[in-house]
């Protein structure tokens, strides 16, 4: 053998696509869906969020178009208010699942107000593309539902839930469970938008009557029906719990990821 002969250098492990895409690389892929968003949120000075959930099937024109229009307006009002708060950090940034329908409406409303907004998209068997109103630097794509849910829950100071289907119900019940069990140390507002819809779809009174939840659990939910009333409720909650003088923190301390009680 020629003593000067040598093998080509092997790829670095983290640049080995075959390994990274393999079962053995799964833990690194999961970790990257925590660290990469954390890095971007920090660079963009995102301290916390207001999350909008709702159906991808609600269009700007159609049977439930009212909800598209009002989600857009509510997101615009929130962003207009939050843009004036505590520079240089970004407070109560509108965050959605990044797709069409109510998600698009909320991102669009934030864009109308000249603010940044977040889209946490998910890779699905049927394609869901990011809507065009997400701030490009805050457009994310997740492979793992549980990591996407982590970022929905752990930066949110409020959750606004518009009419939706299985996905919306899943997201709502998860946050309600975290709030009910006090698993998170922070206070979180859960706002159901569209009283008539939600009281038809979910029979909360029956849950209380059968002892499945307590009457006090209903205090976790705020029902609203128009953008301006919703904004008043939201501002009151956020001011009381997150905008007191002793709660002002340095920009270096963000994002404000919620701590678990255990």
Backbone as CSV, one residue per row, in Angstrom:
resi,resn,N_x,N_y,N_z,CA_x,CA_y,CA_z,C_x,C_y,C_z
1,UNK,0.852,-1.196,0.000,0.000,0.000,0.000,0.883,1.239,0.000
2,UNK,0.508,2.226,-0.752,1.226,3.495,-0.785,1.098,4.170,0.571
3,UNK,2.284,4.464,1.194,2.246,5.033,2.547,1.647,6.436,2.563
4,UNK,1.563,7.085,1.394,0.987,8.428,1.329,-0.534,8.396,1.073
5,UNK,-1.056,7.190,0.830,-2.487,7.076,0.563,-3.272,7.287,1.862
6,UNK,-4.459,7.813,1.743,-5.298,8.014,2.940,-6.767,7.984,2.521
7,UNK,-7.607,7.712,3.487,-9.048,7.733,3.259,-9.561,9.172,3.232
8,UNK,-10.671,9.369,2.559,-11.337,10.664,2.657,-11.856,10.853,4.073
9,UNK,-11.897,12.092,4.520,-12.391,12.365,5.862,-13.871,11.968,5.969
10,UNK,-14.215,11.347,7.078,-15.626,11.027,7.355,-16.360,12.320,7.691
11,UNK,-17.654,12.385,7.423,-18.406,13.593,7.774,-18.527,13.733,9.283
12,UNK,-18.597,14.964,9.758,-18.893,15.189,11.165,-20.266,14.592,11.468
13,UNK,-20.420,14.084,12.665,-21.655,13.369,13.012,-22.889,14.229,12.778
14,UNK,-22.832,15.508,13.181,-24.028,16.345,13.050,-24.261,16.811,11.617
15,UNK,-23.308,16.517,10.712,-23.503,16.798,9.294,-23.771,15.527,8.493
16,UNK,-23.938,14.433,9.199,-24.230,13.149,8.572,-25.755,13.012,8.469
17,UNK,-26.290,13.329,7.301,-27.746,13.352,7.135,-28.376,11.989,7.393
18,UNK,-27.692,10.929,6.977,-28.245,9.587,7.181,-28.413,9.298,8.666
19,UNK,-27.432,9.711,9.476,-27.534,9.515,10.923,-28.604,10.424,11.522
20,UNK,-28.593,11.695,11.139,-29.538,12.646,11.731,-30.979,12.265,11.433
21,UNK,-31.207,11.626,10.280,-32.566,11.220,9.915,-32.934,9.830,10.431
22,UNK,-32.007,9.188,11.123,-32.233,7.819,11.580,-32.906,7.798,12.949
23,UNK,-33.289,6.599,13.374,-33.877,6.427,14.701,-32.906,6.896,15.778
24,UNK,-31.618,6.614,15.606,-30.630,6.988,16.627,-30.441,8.498,16.721
25,UNK,-30.773,9.221,15.676,-30.647,10.674,15.706,-31.894,11.378,16.203
26,UNK,-32.908,10.616,16.602,-34.200,11.212,16.963,-34.085,12.186,18.124
27,UNK,-33.327,11.826,19.141,-33.215,12.709,20.305,-32.586,14.052,19.921
28,UNK,-31.665,14.028,18.970,-31.057,15.279,18.519,-32.053,16.113,17.708
29,UNK,-32.889,15.447,16.929,-33.913,16.181,16.176,-34.902,16.847,17.126
30,UNK,-35.286,16.120,18.170,-36.197,16.688,19.156,-35.554,17.884,19.846
31,UNK,-34.319,17.718,20.264,-33.610,18.808,20.940,-33.486,20.034,20.044
32,UNK,-33.274,19.806,18.758,-33.131,20.940,17.841,-34.423,21.734,17.729
33,UNK,-35.585,21.072,17.922,-36.859,21.777,17.861,-37.137,22.554,19.146
34,UNK,-36.274,22.396,20.132,-36.288,23.278,21.298,-35.262,24.396,21.132
35,UNK,-34.032,24.042,20.783,-32.941,25.012,20.781,-33.009,26.007,19.622
36,UNK,-33.410,25.552,18.428,-33.435,26.468,17.288,-34.508,27.547,17.443
37,UNK,-35.753,27.206,17.851,-36.719,28.279,18.129,-36.276,29.180,19.285
38,UNK,-35.704,28.607,20.338,-35.233,29.422,21.460,-34.216,30.458,20.988
39,UNK,-33.323,30.042,20.119,-32.319,30.959,19.583,-32.969,32.097,18.794
40,UNK,-33.936,31.769,17.957,-34.590,32.805,17.152,-35.456,33.724,18.006
41,UNK,-36.188,33.154,18.961,-36.987,34.002,19.839,-36.099,34.977,20.605
42,UNK,-34.946,34.503,21.038,-34.025,35.380,21.761,-33.512,36.500,20.865
43,UNK,-33.110,36.151,19.654,-32.594,37.168,18.726,-33.648,38.214,18.382
44,UNK,-34.895,37.791,18.294,-35.988,38.709,17.948,-36.609,39.382,19.171
45,UNK,-36.031,39.105,20.357,-36.490,39.724,21.605,-37.968,39.441,21.900
46,UNK,-38.397,38.226,21.590,-39.762,37.804,21.888,-39.811,37.362,23.347
47,UNK,-40.542,38.101,24.148,-40.623,37.740,25.570,-41.783,36.797,25.845
48,UNK,-42.955,37.093,25.277,-44.109,36.225,25.508,-45.114,36.405,24.380
49,UNK,-46.177,35.613,24.415,-47.097,35.564,23.277,-48.557,35.554,23.727
50,UNK,-49.431,35.883,22.780,-50.865,35.607,22.870,-51.164,34.651,21.723
51,UNK,-51.611,33.453,22.047,-51.784,32.395,21.058,-53.232,32.356,20.569
52,UNK,-53.392,32.308,19.257,-54.707,32.142,18.629,-54.837,30.721,18.107
53,UNK,-55.890,30.038,18.505,-56.252,28.746,17.947,-57.592,28.883,17.222
54,UNK,-57.838,28.028,16.264,-59.110,28.028,15.556,-58.997,27.246,14.255
55,UNK,-60.111,27.065,13.612,-60.189,26.195,12.446,-59.411,26.736,11.249
56,UNK,-58.740,25.806,10.559,-58.110,26.133,9.273,-59.148,26.231,8.163
57,UNK,-60.384,25.806,8.423,-61.415,25.735,7.386,-62.264,27.003,7.287
58,UNK,-62.117,27.903,8.239,-62.890,29.143,8.197,-62.208,30.109,7.235
59,UNK,-62.948,30.560,6.246,-62.387,31.405,5.190,-62.866,32.847,5.344
60,UNK,-62.202,33.728,4.597,-62.572,35.140,4.627,-63.989,35.349,4.096
61,UNK,-64.403,34.489,3.191,-65.776,34.528,2.688,-66.376,33.137,2.829
62,UNK,-67.493,33.045,3.550,-68.113,31.746,3.764,-69.055,31.786,4.944
63,UNK,-69.589,30.629,5.339,-70.616,30.576,6.387,-70.173,31.175,7.726
64,UNK,-68.915,31.007,8.095,-68.421,31.508,9.380,-67.425,32.650,9.193
65,UNK,-67.589,33.416,8.134,-66.632,34.477,7.814,-66.503,35.520,8.919
66,UNK,-67.553,35.654,9.719,-67.499,36.598,10.850,-66.276,36.334,11.721
67,UNK,-65.975,35.067,11.957,-64.871,34.732,12.858,-63.510,35.061,12.235
68,UNK,-63.385,34.885,10.936,-62.146,35.299,10.259,-61.950,36.800,10.445
69,UNK,-62.993,37.551,10.150,-62.918,39.010,10.224,-62.595,39.480,11.645
70,UNK,-63.229,38.858,12.639,-63.043,39.306,14.011,-61.714,38.826,14.595
71,UNK,-61.228,37.671,14.162,-59.892,37.239,14.579,-58.841,38.203,14.041
72,UNK,-59.008,38.612,12.813,-58.076,39.578,12.221,-58.084,40.894,12.992
73,UNK,-59.288,41.381,13.307,-59.399,42.647,14.017,-58.862,42.549,15.442
74,UNK,-59.153,41.462,16.126,-58.666,41.286,17.494,-57.136,41.234,17.519
75,UNK,-56.551,40.492,16.591,-55.088,40.424,16.525,-54.493,41.795,16.212
76,UNK,-55.168,42.559,15.367,-54.692,43.911,15.059,-54.709,44.790,16.315
77,UNK,-55.789,44.712,17.083,-55.910,45.520,18.293,-54.863,45.126,19.338
78,UNK,-54.648,43.833,19.506,-53.634,43.372,20.465,-52.257,43.900,20.072
79,UNK,-51.940,43.763,18.798,-50.614,44.157,18.323,-50.422,45.666,18.415
80,UNK,-51.443,46.407,18.089,-51.384,47.867,18.199,-51.094,48.285,19.638
81,UNK,-51.726,47.606,20.580,-51.502,47.898,22.006,-50.120,47.423,22.457
82,UNK,-49.755,46.207,22.118,-48.505,45.640,22.629,-47.268,46.278,22.012
83,UNK,-47.408,46.817,20.801,-46.261,47.471,20.164,-45.725,48.638,20.990
84,UNK,-46.589,49.218,21.815,-46.184,50.387,22.602,-45.595,50.013,23.961
85,UNK,-45.513,48.721,24.278,-45.099,48.293,25.604,-43.610,48.029,25.699
86,UNK,-43.013,48.516,26.735,-41.712,48.095,27.256,-40.648,47.778,26.199
87,UNK,-40.253,48.753,25.393,-39.145,48.482,24.478,-37.873,48.232,25.279
88,UNK,-36.894,47.444,24.769,-36.863,46.912,23.409,-37.423,45.494,23.292
89,UNK,-38.040,44.981,24.373,-38.596,43.628,24.265,-39.927,43.650,23.530
90,UNK,-40.321,42.510,22.996,-41.607,42.384,22.313,-42.532,41.580,23.205
91,UNK,-43.617,42.222,23.636,-44.548,41.618,24.570,-45.809,41.152,23.856
92,UNK,-46.350,40.019,24.299,-47.668,39.538,23.899,-47.819,39.497,22.375
93,UNK,-46.829,38.870,21.753,-46.775,38.770,20.294,-47.791,37.733,19.819
94,UNK,-48.541,38.069,18.794,-49.530,37.140,18.247,-48.823,35.904,17.678
95,UNK,-49.289,34.735,18.101,-48.701,33.458,17.691,-49.810,32.529,17.238
96,UNK,-49.610,31.841,16.112,-50.607,30.904,15.588,-49.924,29.619,15.140
97,UNK,-50.760,28.697,14.674,-50.240,27.456,14.099,-49.721,27.615,12.694
98,UNK,-49.782,28.826,12.156,-49.108,29.146,10.901,-49.854,28.796,9.624
99,UNK,-51.005,28.162,9.732,-51.717,27.727,8.540,-52.791,28.700,8.082
100,UNK,-53.796,28.194,7.368,-54.874,29.045,6.850,-55.969,29.278,7.891
101,UNK,-57.088,29.862,7.452,-58.250,30.034,8.310,-58.016,31.046,9.414
102,UNK,-58.406,30.689,10.637,-58.251,31.588,11.779,-56.781,31.920,12.015
103,UNK,-55.899,30.972,11.759,-54.463,31.229,11.925,-54.021,32.347,10.982
104,UNK,-54.418,32.242,9.743,-54.088,33.280,8.762,-54.676,34.622,9.180
105,UNK,-55.924,34.614,9.637,-56.584,35.856,10.023,-55.823,36.562,11.142
106,UNK,-55.377,35.801,12.153,-54.659,36.406,13.272,-53.298,36.942,12.833
107,UNK,-52.554,36.175,12.058,-51.277,36.679,11.545,-51.488,37.923,10.685
108,UNK,-52.548,37.912,9.923,-52.856,39.052,9.043,-53.179,40.301,9.853
109,UNK,-53.937,40.127,10.933,-54.265,41.264,11.780,-53.035,41.871,12.424
110,UNK,-52.121,41.020,12.886,-50.875,41.531,13.458,-50.067,42.292,12.414
111,UNK,-50.039,41.767,11.204,-49.344,42.449,10.111,-50.022,43.789,9.806
112,UNK,-51.357,43.841,9.854,-52.081,45.095,9.621,-51.611,46.189,10.568
113,UNK,-51.282,45.794,11.808,-50.864,46.760,12.830,-49.378,47.076,12.758
114,UNK,-48.675,46.483,11.796,-47.251,46.740,11.652,-46.384,46.003,12.654
115,UNK,-46.924,44.923,13.233,-46.161,44.181,14.224,-45.622,42.870,13.689
116,UNK,-44.744,42.265,14.460,-44.248,40.934,14.137,-45.247,39.906,14.665
117,UNK,-45.240,38.728,14.052,-46.101,37.644,14.509,-45.439,36.318,14.182
118,UNK,-45.887,35.288,14.892,-45.236,33.983,14.874,-46.153,32.951,14.224
119,UNK,-45.559,32.032,13.458,-46.289,30.894,12.910,-45.557,29.607,13.235
120,UNK,-46.208,28.729,13.998,-45.608,27.441,14.370,-46.258,26.352,13.522
121,UNK,-45.716,26.156,12.344,-46.308,25.209,11.408,-45.893,23.787,11.749
122,UNK,-46.585,22.824,11.145,-46.314,21.403,11.414,-46.298,20.637,10.106
123,UNK,-45.351,19.713,9.979,-45.292,18.846,8.805,-46.384,17.797,8.912
124,UNK,-47.293,17.762,7.934,-48.425,16.840,7.930,-48.425,16.002,6.659
125,UNK,-49.096,14.846,6.692,-49.176,14.035,5.467,-49.813,14.791,4.317
126,UNK,-50.828,15.608,4.609,-51.379,16.505,3.596,-50.750,17.867,3.867
127,UNK,-50.303,18.512,2.818,-49.473,19.694,2.973,-50.224,20.833,3.651
128,UNK,-49.589,21.418,4.677,-50.061,22.675,5.252,-48.932,23.679,5.074
129,UNK,-49.171,24.668,4.250,-48.133,25.653,3.972,-48.301,26.865,4.876
130,UNK,-47.204,27.523,5.229,-47.310,28.734,6.038,-48.108,29.811,5.303
131,UNK,-48.962,30.506,6.041,-49.682,31.607,5.414,-48.729,32.789,5.172
132,UNK,-49.061,33.675,4.244,-48.112,34.714,3.823,-47.962,35.882,4.790
133,UNK,-48.679,35.868,5.929,-48.661,37.017,6.831,-47.737,36.819,8.030
134,UNK,-47.138,35.649,8.161,-46.187,35.386,9.239,-44.910,36.197,8.993
135,UNK,-44.327,36.754,10.052,-43.015,37.387,9.910,-42.013,36.313,9.494
136,UNK,-41.300,36.503,8.384,-40.423,35.432,7.880,-39.413,34.927,8.911
137,UNK,-38.884,35.821,9.727,-37.891,35.423,10.721,-38.522,34.665,11.897
138,UNK,-39.852,34.627,11.951,-40.555,33.908,13.020,-41.478,32.836,12.445
139,UNK,-41.101,32.325,11.289,-41.811,31.240,10.622,-41.089,29.928,10.943
140,UNK,-41.773,29.024,11.634,-41.157,27.781,12.093,-41.865,26.574,11.478
141,UNK,-41.116,25.496,11.315,-41.670,24.234,10.836,-41.262,23.136,11.805
142,UNK,-42.253,22.448,12.374,-41.996,21.391,13.341,-42.339,20.030,12.742
143,UNK,-41.578,19.036,13.171,-41.904,17.653,12.833,-42.702,17.001,13.960
144,UNK,-42.400,17.396,15.203,-42.983,16.739,16.372,-44.092,17.615,16.970
145,UNK,-45.286,17.043,17.047,-46.416,17.771,17.617,-46.115,18.237,19.040
146,UNK,-45.472,17.383,19.839,-45.279,17.747,21.239,-44.309,18.899,21.403
147,UNK,-43.347,19.063,20.490,-42.454,20.216,20.572,-43.169,21.487,20.115
148,UNK,-44.024,21.347,19.128,-44.839,22.492,18.709,-45.751,22.929,19.859
149,UNK,-46.362,21.960,20.538,-47.236,22.293,21.667,-46.451,22.935,22.812
150,UNK,-45.227,22.504,22.996,-44.386,23.132,24.022,-44.279,24.627,23.773
151,UNK,-44.004,25.005,22.533,-43.816,26.424,22.240,-45.132,27.191,22.245
152,UNK,-46.244,26.527,21.959,-47.534,27.187,22.154,-47.733,27.530,23.634
153,UNK,-47.488,26.562,24.517,-47.844,26.702,25.923,-46.875,27.547,26.727
154,UNK,-45.595,27.417,26.454,-44.617,27.911,27.410,-44.209,29.367,27.219
155,UNK,-44.634,29.994,26.148,-44.452,31.445,26.026,-45.775,32.186,26.185
156,UNK,-46.889,31.482,26.165,-48.208,32.126,26.125,-48.591,32.692,27.483
157,UNK,-49.080,33.936,27.451,-49.714,34.531,28.626,-51.231,34.531,28.459
158,UNK,-51.692,34.295,27.239,-53.128,34.200,26.987,-53.351,33.320,25.775
159,UNK,-54.502,32.670,25.792,-54.909,31.777,24.707,-56.285,32.232,24.234
160,UNK,-56.399,32.501,22.932,-57.673,32.915,22.340,-58.125,31.790,21.417
161,UNK,-59.270,31.184,21.733,-59.711,29.989,21.010,-60.979,30.317,20.226
162,UNK,-60.840,30.376,18.917,-61.965,30.587,18.022,-62.574,29.227,17.662
163,UNK,-63.767,29.206,17.072,-64.363,27.934,16.674,-63.409,27.074,15.843
164,UNK,-63.393,25.794,16.147,-62.505,24.884,15.441,-62.918,23.441,15.659
165,UNK,-62.134,22.529,15.091,-62.436,21.110,15.142,-61.524,20.345,16.080
166,UNK,-61.125,19.130,15.646,-60.347,18.258,16.523,-59.042,18.906,16.993
167,UNK,-58.321,19.525,16.069,-57.047,20.128,16.444,-57.226,21.220,17.479
168,UNK,-58.229,22.072,17.267,-58.495,23.156,18.207,-58.914,22.606,19.565
169,UNK,-59.772,21.569,19.559,-60.207,20.967,20.815,-59.035,20.332,21.560
170,UNK,-58.141,19.708,20.830,-56.955,19.106,21.436,-56.099,20.170,22.110
171,UNK,-55.849,21.252,21.397,-55.004,22.328,21.935,-55.663,22.995,23.135
172,UNK,-56.977,23.217,23.043,-57.700,23.828,24.154,-57.648,22.946,25.392
173,UNK,-57.947,21.658,25.238,-58.012,20.776,26.408,-56.644,20.630,27.067
174,UNK,-55.595,20.661,26.274,-54.263,20.541,26.861,-53.931,21.741,27.738
175,UNK,-54.220,22.952,27.247,-53.929,24.146,28.035,-54.854,24.216,29.252
176,UNK,-56.131,23.846,29.087,-57.046,23.820,30.229,-56.540,22.863,31.317
177,UNK,-56.016,21.721,30.904,-55.492,20.751,31.872,-54.292,21.321,32.620
178,UNK,-53.380,21.972,31.896,-52.219,22.586,32.545,-52.649,23.646,33.544
179,UNK,-53.668,24.440,33.172,-54.147,25.483,34.080,-54.897,24.887,35.263
180,UNK,-55.761,23.902,35.004,-56.560,23.295,36.074,-55.675,22.630,37.116
181,UNK,-54.651,21.915,36.671,-53.767,21.187,37.584,-52.660,22.067,38.148
182,UNK,-52.641,23.335,37.740,-51.618,24.287,38.194,-50.206,23.758,37.934
183,UNK,-50.079,23.079,36.816,-48.771,22.537,36.453,-47.788,23.652,36.103
184,UNK,-48.316,24.749,35.572,-47.477,25.906,35.279,-47.568,26.909,36.415
185,UNK,-46.459,27.550,36.717,-46.459,28.550,37.766,-47.152,29.839,37.330
186,UNK,-47.129,30.113,36.039,-47.663,31.387,35.552,-49.186,31.362,35.485
187,UNK,-49.770,32.559,35.466,-51.183,32.721,35.172,-51.359,32.765,33.656
188,UNK,-52.403,32.109,33.168,-52.686,32.150,31.738,-54.185,32.375,31.540
189,UNK,-54.527,33.281,30.657,-55.924,33.561,30.355,-56.365,32.660,29.206
190,UNK,-57.525,32.022,29.377,-58.090,31.167,28.335,-59.417,31.775,27.911
191,UNK,-59.442,32.276,26.703,-60.577,33.027,26.187,-61.240,32.223,25.073
192,UNK,-62.507,31.901,25.240,-63.267,31.217,24.191,-64.065,32.264,23.427
193,UNK,-63.759,32.404,22.153,-64.388,33.428,21.334,-65.554,32.807,20.569
194,UNK,-66.753,33.325,20.844,-67.959,32.792,20.208,-68.752,31.971,21.194
195,UNK,-69.440,32.646,22.114,-70.128,31.957,23.212,-71.130,30.929,22.697
196,UNK,-71.937,31.313,21.721,-72.973,30.415,21.216,-72.367,29.136,20.655
197,UNK,-71.304,29.267,19.872,-70.645,28.092,19.300,-70.123,27.181,20.404
198,UNK,-69.361,27.747,21.339,-68.680,26.919,22.320,-69.657,26.259,23.292
199,UNK,-70.741,26.946,23.633,-71.698,26.339,24.564,-72.559,25.282,23.890
200,UNK,-72.638,25.331,22.554,-73.296,24.246,21.824,-72.372,23.042,21.678
201,UNK,-71.114,23.282,21.384,-70.159,22.208,21.089,-69.665,21.517,22.362
202,UNK,-69.437,22.290,23.415,-68.935,21.751,24.680,-69.929,22.054,25.789
203,UNK,-70.476,21.035,26.393,-71.465,21.211,27.453,-70.745,21.250,28.805
204,UNK,-70.230,22.419,29.142,-69.500,22.576,30.397,-70.419,22.366,31.599
205,UNK,-71.672,22.808,31.481,-72.609,22.641,32.600,-72.800,21.165,32.929
206,UNK,-72.848,20.323,31.894,-72.991,18.886,32.132,-71.759,18.310,32.830
207,UNK,-70.581,18.797,32.461,-69.355,18.332,33.123,-69.383,18.675,34.604
208,UNK,-69.863,19.869,34.930,-69.976,20.255,36.340,-71.036,19.405,37.033
209,UNK,-72.197,19.241,36.387,-73.309,18.504,36.986,-72.935,17.056,37.287
210,UNK,-72.146,16.445,36.408,-71.742,15.054,36.606,-70.485,14.924,37.478
211,UNK,-69.956,16.047,37.932,-68.796,15.996,38.812,-67.481,15.741,38.113
212,UNK,-67.450,15.932,36.791,-66.215,15.690,36.043,-65.235,16.865,36.166
213,UNK,-65.778,18.057,36.369,-64.982,19.227,36.722,-65.725,19.924,37.857
214,UNK,-65.034,20.800,38.581,-65.691,21.545,39.647,-66.264,22.844,39.091
215,UNK,-67.209,23.411,39.804,-67.782,24.693,39.382,-66.699,25.761,39.306
216,UNK,-65.713,25.679,40.198,-64.626,26.675,40.207,-63.761,26.587,38.953
217,UNK,-63.732,25.413,38.313,-62.936,25.268,37.091,-63.446,26.174,35.981
218,UNK,-64.708,26.538,36.022,-65.245,27.425,34.990,-64.629,28.823,35.062
219,UNK,-64.009,29.138,36.213,-63.322,30.430,36.327,-62.071,30.489,35.447
220,UNK,-61.646,29.333,34.927,-60.489,29.303,34.032,-60.821,29.863,32.656
221,UNK,-62.112,29.988,32.337,-62.557,30.308,30.977,-63.259,31.662,30.960
222,UNK,-62.936,32.442,29.952,-63.602,33.725,29.729,-64.266,33.669,28.357
223,UNK,-65.577,33.850,28.303,-66.314,33.845,27.041,-66.424,35.276,26.514
224,UNK,-66.115,35.469,25.232,-66.202,36.796,24.613,-66.814,36.668,23.222
225,UNK,-67.327,37.812,22.728,-68.048,37.775,21.460,-67.744,38.937,20.523
226,UNK,-66.861,39.844,20.915,-66.487,40.900,19.985,-65.067,41.357,20.302
227,UNK,-64.337,41.859,19.303,-62.914,42.165,19.486,-62.629,43.214,20.561
228,UNK,-63.447,44.238,20.665,-63.146,45.315,21.606,-63.381,44.879,23.047
229,UNK,-64.444,44.121,23.314,-64.649,43.568,24.651,-63.534,42.595,24.998
230,UNK,-63.159,41.762,24.028,-62.071,40.805,24.251,-60.774,41.529,24.594
231,UNK,-60.493,42.634,23.898,-59.267,43.394,24.185,-59.311,43.971,25.594
232,UNK,-60.452,44.508,26.012,-60.561,45.055,27.365,-60.272,43.982,28.409
233,UNK,-60.847,42.792,28.235,-60.610,41.696,29.178,-59.133,41.292,29.179
234,UNK,-58.567,41.206,27.995,-57.168,40.777,27.877,-56.217,41.791,28.501
235,UNK,-56.420,43.063,28.197,-55.554,44.109,28.757,-55.629,44.131,30.281
236,UNK,-56.833,43.969,30.819,-57.000,43.964,32.273,-56.225,42.811,32.908
237,UNK,-56.331,41.622,32.312,-55.634,40.447,32.841,-54.119,40.615,32.742
238,UNK,-53.636,40.999,31.573,-52.193,41.091,31.368,-51.575,42.209,32.194
239,UNK,-52.282,43.312,32.339,-51.770,44.417,33.151,-51.658,43.998,34.614
240,UNK,-52.685,43.307,35.113,-52.688,42.876,36.508,-51.574,41.881,36.804
241,UNK,-51.367,40.936,35.897,-50.462,39.826,36.204,-49.055,39.969,35.622
242,UNK,-48.878,40.827,34.603,-47.574,40.841,33.923,-46.998,42.221,33.624
243,UNK,-47.705,43.264,33.981,-47.189,44.605,33.659,-47.048,45.488,34.882
244,UNK,-46.913,44.879,36.053,-46.653,45.652,37.258,-45.173,46.045,37.312
245,UNK,-44.837,47.164,37.974,-43.444,47.651,37.966,-42.409,46.616,38.381
246,UNK,-42.739,45.776,39.372,-41.751,44.803,39.842,-41.523,43.671,38.839
247,UNK,-42.372,43.617,37.795,-42.246,42.545,36.811,-41.435,42.958,35.588
248,UNK,-40.979,44.185,35.530,-40.159,44.641,34.408,-38.786,44.001,34.528
249,UNK,-38.339,43.378,33.459,-37.072,42.652,33.481,-36.179,43.114,32.353
250,UNK,-34.922,42.790,32.499,-33.959,43.155,31.456,-34.192,42.314,30.212
251,UNK,-33.845,42.893,29.060,-34.034,42.191,27.791,-33.222,40.910,27.736
252,UNK,-32.089,40.877,28.470,-31.235,39.694,28.415,-31.911,38.470,29.021
253,UNK,-33.007,38.662,29.769,-33.637,37.559,30.475,-34.729,36.860,29.669
254,UNK,-34.976,37.326,28.460,-36.061,36.709,27.703,-35.522,35.616,26.797
255,UNK,-36.389,34.765,26.205,-37.847,34.739,26.328,-38.304,34.200,27.672
256,UNK,-39.545,34.525,28.022,-40.084,34.221,29.338,-40.731,32.843,29.314
257,UNK,-39.914,31.808,29.312,-40.429,30.437,29.287,-40.980,30.070,30.650
258,UNK,-42.210,29.596,30.677,-42.879,29.277,31.930,-42.167,28.139,32.645
259,UNK,-42.137,28.224,33.975,-41.566,27.166,34.791,-42.668,26.205,35.228
260,UNK,-42.319,24.925,35.244,-43.233,23.921,35.771,-43.124,23.915,37.287
261,UNK,-44.243,23.607,37.942,-44.219,23.538,39.419,-43.402,22.358,39.912
262,UNK,-43.275,21.316,39.090,-42.524,20.118,39.517,-41.458,19.827,38.486
